[in-house]
Amino acid sequence: MKKVLATEKAPAAIGPYSQAIRGGDFVFVSGQLPIDPATGAFAGDDAASQTKQSLTNVQAILESEGLSMANVVKTTVLLKNISDFAAMNEVYATFFQGDCPARAAFEVAALPKDALVEIEAIAYCGE
């Protein structure tokens, strides 16, 4: 069974995709750009502020399904510039305490809307 998740507390999809999909015991959160849903603009022009907003968006989507960041088992971080890894990592660490999820981080040639960061997540919602 598949369930589409959507919340106004995260930016609406900017293409033909959903904010997230729940499939069985997993929630697959689409890549979140650092868009503040209240303003429609980026939360800042540096990797730290953009990481914070991207993860805040992930968190809002999970909370709409009664989940938290503690449910996240895997993330993928896309960076426009890998030299922003340390700044991203410092903020990222504030969202996960205890057992952190598995993660991959990549430098990419470009991101939508010329963002510096995009983050997707997979959360487990079983027992």
C-alpha positions as CSV (number, residue, x, y, z in Angstrom):
1,M,0.0,0.0,0.0
2,K,1.3,3.5,-0.9
3,K,0.3,6.7,0.7
4,V,1.2,10.2,-0.5
5,L,2.4,12.5,2.3
6,A,2.1,16.3,2.0
7,T,2.3,19.2,4.5
8,E,2.1,22.9,4.2
9,K,5.0,23.1,6.7
10,A,7.4,22.1,4.0
11,P,7.7,23.5,0.4
12,A,5.4,22.1,-2.2
13,A,7.0,19.9,-4.8
14,I,8.3,21.9,-7.8
15,G,7.8,19.1,-10.3
16,P,5.9,15.9,-10.9
17,Y,6.8,14.2,-7.5
18,S,5.5,14.0,-4.0
19,Q,7.0,15.5,-0.8
20,A,7.1,11.9,0.5
21,I,5.6,8.5,0.0
22,R,4.9,6.0,2.7
23,G,5.2,2.4,1.5
24,G,4.6,-0.1,4.2
25,D,7.0,0.5,7.1
26,F,9.1,3.1,5.3
27,V,8.7,6.7,4.4
28,F,10.7,8.0,1.4
29,V,11.2,11.8,1.6
30,S,12.0,13.4,-1.7
31,G,15.1,15.7,-1.9
32,Q,14.4,18.8,0.1
33,L,15.7,22.1,-1.1
34,P,16.4,24.8,1.5
35,I,13.2,26.6,0.7
36,D,11.4,28.3,3.6
37,P,7.7,27.3,3.0
38,A,6.5,30.6,4.6
39,T,8.4,32.8,2.1
40,G,9.1,30.5,-0.9
41,A,12.7,31.7,-0.8
42,F,16.0,30.1,0.3
43,A,16.6,30.3,4.0
44,G,20.1,31.7,3.4
45,D,22.9,31.9,1.0
46,D,25.4,29.6,2.8
47,A,25.6,25.9,3.2
48,A,24.9,25.9,6.9
49,S,21.7,27.9,6.7
50,Q,20.6,25.9,3.7
51,T,21.3,22.6,5.4
52,K,19.3,23.7,8.4
53,Q,16.3,24.5,6.2
54,S,16.5,21.4,4.1
55,L,16.5,19.2,7.3
56,T,13.8,21.3,8.9
57,N,11.7,20.5,5.8
58,V,12.5,16.8,6.1
59,Q,11.5,17.0,9.8
60,A,8.2,18.7,9.0
61,I,7.3,16.1,6.5
62,L,8.1,13.2,8.9
63,E,6.1,15.0,11.7
64,S,3.1,15.1,9.4
65,E,3.1,11.3,9.6
66,G,3.7,11.2,13.4
67,L,7.4,10.4,12.9
68,S,10.6,12.2,14.0
69,M,14.2,12.4,12.9
70,A,14.9,9.4,15.2
71,N,13.0,7.3,12.6
72,V,15.5,8.2,9.8
73,V,17.6,5.3,8.7
74,K,19.3,6.7,5.6
75,T,19.9,10.1,4.1
76,T,21.5,11.4,0.9
77,V,23.1,14.8,0.9
78,L,23.8,16.6,-2.4
79,L,26.2,19.5,-2.2
80,K,27.0,21.9,-5.0
81,N,30.5,22.1,-3.6
82,I,32.1,19.4,-1.5
83,S,34.1,22.0,0.3
84,D,30.9,22.8,2.1
85,F,30.9,19.4,3.7
86,A,32.2,20.5,7.1
87,A,29.6,23.3,7.4
88,M,26.8,20.9,6.3
89,N,28.0,18.3,8.7
90,E,28.1,20.6,11.7
91,V,24.4,21.5,11.2
92,Y,23.4,18.0,10.3
93,A,24.8,16.7,13.6
94,T,22.3,18.9,15.5
95,F,19.3,17.0,13.9
96,F,20.5,13.5,14.9
97,Q,21.3,12.4,18.4
98,G,22.4,8.9,19.5
99,D,22.3,6.4,16.6
100,C,22.7,8.4,13.4
101,P,21.3,7.2,10.1
102,A,23.4,5.8,7.3
103,R,24.4,8.6,4.9
104,A,25.9,9.3,1.6
105,A,27.1,12.8,0.5
106,F,28.0,13.8,-3.0
107,E,29.2,16.9,-4.9
108,V,27.0,17.5,-7.9
109,A,27.4,19.8,-10.8
110,A,24.2,21.7,-10.1
111,L,21.0,21.6,-8.0
112,P,17.5,22.9,-8.8
113,K,17.1,26.7,-8.3
114,D,20.9,26.9,-7.9
115,A,20.7,25.6,-4.3
116,L,23.9,24.7,-2.4
117,V,22.3,21.7,-0.6
118,E,19.5,19.2,-1.2
119,I,18.8,16.3,1.3
120,E,16.6,13.3,0.9
121,A,15.7,10.7,3.7
122,I,14.3,7.3,4.3
123,A,12.5,6.7,7.6
124,Y,11.5,3.4,9.2
125,C,8.1,3.5,10.9
126,G,7.7,-0.1,11.9
127,E,8.5,-1.6,15.3
